[in-house]
Structures are given as C-alpha cells and as structure tokens.
Amino acid sequence: YAMSEEGNYVLVKTQDDERRSKNRWSYLDGWDMKTIKIKVDLKKGTFYKKKSSYFSIRNFKVIGLAHDILDDVSKGKPVTANPGSSDPASLVDATSSISWNGNSENSWFEIDLKNICALDDIELLWADGARPEKVEVTYKVGTGLETQASTVDPFDKVPLEMDCGTTMRVEMSGGSQILKGVKVCGAAYSTKDILKMKVDLAFKKSDQNARSDLKDIIDKMEYED
C-alpha cells in the first residue's frame, strides 16, 4: 500500500506483481503516484522454529525519486526590465514595501532563475487598484524556444504545469502596470541533481549497486553550475 499526499493508502502492488531473482531477492516495480509512506501486509507465513517467527526479512529497500520541494525559485535572482521602469530587483526581494512600476504603455521584466527549474506557477502581487489590460508570460530553458503560458484576468496566478525553464519573462500592456512583487513557485535542480536522475532512469531495472556507486561519484564531483 502507498500513502498519497492526501494521506490515503492505495493498493499499488500485490504478490502477483512479484519478480524473483536467483539470489532470492524479490522485486516489485514502481508506480507513478507521489508517495509519503509505504505499508506492507504479510499474510499466511511459514513458522520458522529457529527464529520463532513466521516472516523473516533480511533487507528491505525502497528505491525512488524524492518529491519535488516547491519553493520560491525567483527570490533574490537577477531581474532585467524595460528602460524607464523602477528598480526591478524590488520584484523578487520577498517584501512588498517597494513597488515596481513599468512606467510605459508596454513594459516587461525577465528573471534569470540560475537553475533548471520545474515551474509550478507564477504569482503576481499587484499594487492596490493596479491591473494591466493584457499580460503575457513566457519561459524557456537556456537559449531554447519560448513557451507561452495561458493567462486569465485578473492575472494574479498563472499555472505553469511543472514545465521546465531557466528564464521567466512577463510582458504587460495597457492599464496600470505596478507590482508589489513576483513569486515563481517551483523546484530548482542543479546539474548534479539532473545527472543523478538520469542514472536512476538508465539503471531503473539494473544493478542497484551500480546505480548507488555512480550517484556517489556524482556527489564527489567538483563542479559549479
């Protein structure tokens, strides 16, 4: 049984799904649901007199990928904006004490996220009574093609479907373009994180020791993003 993020147990595997190896290991393939706990029900065991028990498990391993930890991936990151606008750094300083003003009929700002990020959404905190007539949100990885997100008035929160990006750009036109702040919610990955994910995928059904050894080598690599 696997417990979902909502706290409910769901039956995901049974003995019928078991695979056995020559070294007497039992394997169960994984599942896609995000899981916070695992429960195993053991039934109809054979009594072992030497150990005075019905079940004897020498080793139990759960192998998977850690959940994405969603956070503000834009906080304190470099921001550029259209000429004539006020200080763009105020957009991502995590306070609403200083507002950013586009000071133009058409204004924009761009945030360098400094990592490859899985993007959940972008929140736009508008000053009181301020709203533009149109907002366009785009993002991209490196120098790749831009992806445009779907925006709906009043433009407070734009969903990004956990798509990947290293740069976030917001363009506005018409109305009042004054923001107290911006928050890009997502999960940031370093190059080492991505390499370890690739190892997990490549060795999904292969030697677990090889996978562990490769990930240890990656951790010891001297590398800066």
C-alpha positions in Angstrom: 0.0 0.0 0.0 1.2 3.5 -0.8 0.0 6.6 1.1 -0.8 9.6 -1.2 -0.1 13.2 -0.4 -3.7 13.4 0.8 -3.0 10.8 3.5 -4.9 7.9 2.0 -3.5 4.4 1.5 -3.9 2.9 -2.0 -3.2 -0.7 -3.1 -0.4 -0.4 -5.7 1.2 -3.9 -5.7 0.4 -7.5 -4.7 2.3 -10.8 -4.6 1.1 -11.4 -8.2 3.4 -8.5 -9.3 6.5 -10.0 -7.6 9.6 -10.9 -9.5 12.3 -13.2 -8.0 16.0 -13.3 -8.8 18.4 -16.2 -8.5 19.9 -14.7 -5.3 16.4 -14.9 -3.7 15.7 -11.2 -3.9 12.0 -10.2 -4.5 11.3 -7.2 -6.7 8.2 -5.1 -7.2 8.3 -2.5 -10.0 7.4 1.1 -9.0 4.4 3.3 -9.5 3.9 6.9 -10.6 1.9 8.2 -7.6 3.7 10.5 -5.2 4.1 8.5 -2.0 4.8 9.6 1.6 4.5 6.2 3.3 4.6 2.5 2.3 2.7 -0.2 4.2 3.3 -4.0 3.5 0.8 -6.6 4.7 2.3 -10.0 5.2 -0.1 -13.0 5.4 0.0 -16.8 5.7 3.6 -17.0 6.7 5.5 -20.2 7.4 6.7 -20.7 11.0 10.5 -20.9 11.4 11.4 -22.6 14.7 15.0 -21.3 14.7 13.8 -17.7 14.7 10.4 -18.2 16.3 8.8 -16.2 13.6 6.5 -16.5 10.6 8.3 -13.9 8.5 12.0 -13.2 8.2 13.2 -10.2 6.0 16.9 -9.8 5.8 16.8 -6.5 3.8 14.1 -4.1 2.6 14.9 -1.4 0.1 12.7 1.3 -1.4 14.2 3.0 -4.4 12.7 6.1 -6.0 13.0 9.8 -6.7 12.4 12.3 -3.9 9.4 14.6 -4.3 9.9 18.0 -5.8 10.2 20.5 -3.0 8.3 23.5 -4.2 9.7 26.9 -3.2 10.1 30.5 -4.5 12.8 29.9 -7.1 12.8 33.6 -8.1 13.7 35.1 -4.7 16.8 37.3 -5.0 17.5 36.2 -8.6 18.8 38.7 -11.2 16.0 40.7 -12.9 16.1 42.9 -16.0 13.3 45.2 -17.2 12.3 47.7 -19.8 14.2 51.0 -19.8 12.5 53.7 -17.7 10.9 51.2 -15.2 11.7 51.4 -11.5 14.2 49.1 -9.7 13.5 45.6 -11.0 15.3 44.0 -8.0 12.3 45.0 -5.9 10.2 42.4 -7.7 12.0 39.5 -6.1 13.2 40.8 -2.8 10.4 38.9 -0.9 8.9 42.1 0.5 6.1 44.3 -0.7 7.5 47.6 0.8 8.7 48.9 -2.6 6.5 48.6 -5.7 7.9 48.2 -9.3 6.4 50.5 -11.9 6.7 49.7 -15.6 6.3 53.4 -16.5 5.3 52.6 -20.0 2.3 51.6 -22.2 4.2 48.3 -22.8 6.5 47.1 -20.1 8.3 43.8 -19.3 10.7 42.1 -16.9 12.7 39.0 -17.1 14.0 36.8 -14.3 17.1 34.6 -14.6 16.3 31.6 -12.4 20.0 30.5 -12.4 19.0 26.8 -12.4 16.8 24.5 -14.5 13.5 24.7 -12.6 10.3 22.7 -12.8 7.8 25.5 -12.7 4.5 25.2 -10.9 3.1 28.7 -11.2 4.0 32.4 -11.1 2.2 34.8 -8.6 1.9 38.4 -9.5 1.2 40.7 -6.5 -0.4 43.9 -7.9 -0.4 47.2 -6.2 -3.8 48.3 -4.9 -6.1 49.0 -7.8 -3.4 48.3 -10.4 -4.0 45.9 -13.3 -2.8 45.9 -16.9 -5.1 45.1 -19.7 -3.0 42.3 -21.0 -0.3 40.0 -19.6 1.9 37.5 -21.4 4.0 35.0 -19.5 6.8 33.1 -21.3 9.6 30.9 -20.2 12.4 28.9 -21.7 15.4 26.7 -21.0 18.7 28.3 -21.9 18.6 29.7 -25.4 15.8 27.3 -26.4 12.4 28.2 -27.8 10.0 30.2 -25.5 6.8 28.6 -24.2 3.8 30.9 -23.6 1.6 30.2 -20.6 -2.1 30.7 -20.6 -3.1 33.9 -18.7 -6.6 34.9 -17.5 -7.7 38.2 -16.0 -7.1 39.3 -13.1 -3.6 37.8 -13.7 -2.9 37.0 -10.0 -1.6 33.5 -10.6 -0.6 31.8 -13.8 -0.2 28.0 -13.8 2.9 26.6 -15.5 2.2 22.8 -15.3 5.6 21.9 -13.8 7.2 22.6 -17.2 11.0 23.4 -17.2 12.6 26.8 -17.5 15.7 28.8 -16.6 14.3 32.2 -17.6 10.9 33.7 -16.9 9.6 36.7 -18.8 6.4 38.8 -18.2 5.1 41.3 -20.7 2.3 43.8 -19.9 0.4 46.4 -21.9 -2.3 49.0 -21.1 -3.9 49.7 -17.7 -1.8 50.2 -14.6 1.4 48.1 -14.5 2.5 48.4 -10.9 3.6 45.3 -8.9 4.5 44.8 -5.3 6.3 41.6 -6.0 6.6 38.4 -8.0 6.9 34.8 -6.9 7.8 31.9 -9.2 6.9 28.7 -7.4 8.8 25.6 -8.5 11.6 23.1 -7.8 15.2 24.0 -8.7 17.7 21.4 -9.9 21.5 21.6 -10.0 23.5 19.8 -12.8 24.3 17.1 -10.2 20.6 16.6 -9.5 19.9 16.1 -13.1 22.8 13.7 -13.6 21.5 11.5 -10.7 18.0 11.5 -12.2 19.5 10.3 -15.5 21.3 7.5 -13.6 18.1 6.5 -11.9 16.3 6.2 -15.2 19.1 4.4 -17.0 19.5 1.8 -14.2 15.9 1.5 -13.3 15.8 -2.3 -13.7 19.5 -3.0 -13.5 22.1 -3.5 -10.8 21.2 -1.3 -7.8 24.8 -1.3 -6.5 26.0 0.2 -9.8 23.4 2.9 -9.5 24.4 3.7 -6.0 28.1 3.8 -6.9 27.5 6.2 -9.8 25.5 8.5 -7.7 28.2 8.6 -5.1 30.7 9.5 -7.8 28.5 12.3 -9.0 28.2 13.7 -5.4 32.0 13.8 -5.1 32.5 15.6 -8.4 33.9 19.1 -8.2 31.6 21.2 -10.3 29.8 24.5 -10.1 26.6 25.3 -12.0 
